Amino acid sequence: MDSTRVTANLPVTDIEAAKSFYTDFLGFRTEEFNMGWVARFTAPDGVTSVQLVTHDATAPEDSVMSVHTDDVDGAYAEAQRRGLQIVHPLTTETWGVRRFFVRDPCGNVINVVGHRS
């Protein structure tokens, strides 16, 4: 799998309460999106970002990071071929991404995501 971007998914209890810490203090100025349960904030460089997550809307567990790829279907097939534990199956979500969750050998849940063209 070729990773095109990695975003940390930080657990928070309240996105609005945490927002000013990440925007005003840490400098993540741009709110790329805010769906109520997940919001992404990006630094002025346009590359560095963080996602604040209260809970995942469709998956049974929350992920610690999102790994973006241009071939999410191929990544899913490779994860299956390797016998990795799939936590959330390959799904096309209503908000415009195709993704699955996989557990790493230490127990971390990773969101592998591709954006629809």
WOWO-V15010 format. One record per backbone hydrogen bond with DSSP energy under -1.0 kcal/mol. NH is the residue of the N-H (numbers start at 1). CO is the residue of the C=O. Records with the same first field share a line. If there is no record, write none. Layout:
BEGIN
NH->CO + CO
END
This chain:
BEGIN
4->68
7->66
9->64
10->51
12->53
18->14
19->15
22->18
23->19
24->20
25->20
26->21
28->22
29->27
30->42
32->40
35->38
39->52
40->33
41->50
42->30
43->48
46->43
50->41
51->8
52->39
53->10
54->37
64->109
66->7
67->111
68->5
69->113
75->71
76->72
77->73
78->74
79->75
80->76
81->77
82->78
83->80
84->79
87->101
88->101
91->99
93->97
96->93
98->114
99->91
100->112
101->88
102->110
103->85
104->108
107->104
110->102
111->65
112->100
113->67
114->98
116->96
END
